[in-house]
Amino acid sequence: MKRLFSALLGALAIAAIAFVSPAFAQSKGKIYYMVPTLLDEFQTESVKALEKFLKDVGYEAVTLNADNKTDVQQSQMNDVINLKPAAIILAAVDFNALAPSMEKARAAGIPVMIFDRQITSSPSDLTSVAGTVEIGYVAAGEIQRLLKEKKGDVKGKVLQVLGDPADPYTLDIQKGFEEKMKPFPGVQIISLPAMQWEASNAGTIVADQLVANPDIDLIFVHAAHLAVAAVASLEAKGKKPGDVMLVSSNGAPVGLDLIRKGWENVEVEQPLYAQAAAIAMFADKVVNKKPIKAGSYKVLGLDSTLTIESWGPNIKIPGAAITKDNVDEARFWGNMKAPAEPVKPVE
């Protein structure tokens, strides 16, 4: 009787643990994240953020890395479709090449959410992206402020170093930046692309332009790793922190470190955490095929806009300016500390 009673108590205890376990109570299925590569910090942090936020709303995230190979990602998509998960999150290696895989998944009844790398050529169930034109707007506002503080007016010479001109991300930033700079004819903008986003190409551009235009007031690069190369070229010319102002975008750890060292004035963040949080916020609606309403939403405190486009619901999240005054705040993904507060599903 004692052994039977002990066994009964043990069974009840296990049942009680299972009953109160959040993972057990909230399990809604697996969502596969198709990450293009894990070779940079943005991608590795996106994995951690999506796993954390999806767990908040009751899903298990499983990540598959394509190692930047289109054929690998296509094969992974086929395999995942056969597993019939609750949903797929796709950050495509190649936008056009993955469209047929998206269509196949949706035809099989599996919702597809697009993360970061927008695909407009094929329908999807939700797209969560940074407001790249808006990043250009924010950068323009900060650059106007910096020039005015230095010269008493918004005037001077700005070297803009783009990423690869085939990438819509950099073209959108350029579009937003130059649009907001048009009212200031006293600012001369020299724009040159760093092909393939290669840091060495950016370094060469900066070195050459410091010779051709020694009176450059400010350098605006479209990614933090390009800022590192820009700083190396400035140092090679005998420049010290603050001699030439520097603004970058995307919010990577190296950019934040350059702010702390005095080389960089502003980093305009690509809002990685908010982009991931938005996926989790709408996951229930996507999985259950419920309608998603256009409008304004708060995503981790950022005012974001959801529109219904020809390719489906699209939420665009603005970036924020990082300076020496706020560089250590945990909300910026470059500090590699995902927000602890759980996200909640959109009702």
URVENVEN-V831571 format. One record per pair of residues at least 24 apart in sequence whose C-alpha atoms are under 6 Angstrom apart, sorted by sequence separation. I is the first residue (numbers start at 1). J is the second residue. If there is no record, write none. Layout:
I J
I J
//
This chain:
81 105
87 111
88 112
89 113
90 114
91 115
95 119
202 226
206 230
224 248
68 93
87 112
89 114
90 115
223 248
274 299
91 117
203 229
207 233
218 244
220 246
222 248
223 249
274 300
199 226
203 230
217 244
218 245
219 246
220 247
221 248
222 249
223 250
37 65
218 246
220 248
224 252
30 59
32 61
36 65
37 66
164 193
28 58
29 59
30 60
31 61
32 62
33 63
34 64
35 65
36 66
37 67
157 187
159 189
160 190
161 191
163 193
164 194
199 229
203 233
27 58
28 59
30 61
32 63
37 68
155 186
156 187
157 188
158 189
159 190
160 191
161 192
162 193
163 194
164 195
224 255
26 58
27 59
36 68
155 187
161 193
162 194
164 196
164 197
163 197
136 173
140 177
135 173
133 172
137 176
132 172
133 173
136 176
137 177
132 173
136 177
133 176
271 319
270 319
269 319
269 320
268 320
268 321
31 85
267 321
268 322
30 85
31 86
36 91
267 322
30 86
31 87
32 88
33 89
34 90
35 91
36 92
266 322
29 86
31 88
36 93
266 323
157 216
160 219
157 217
158 218
159 219
160 220
161 221
162 222
158 219
160 221
281 344
281 345
282 346
281 346
253 334
252 334
251 334
128 275
135 319
131 316
130 316
131 317
125 312
126 313
127 314
128 315
129 316
130 317
131 318
123 311
124 312
126 314
130 318
122 311
123 312
120 311
53 277
50 276
54 280
53 280
56 342
//
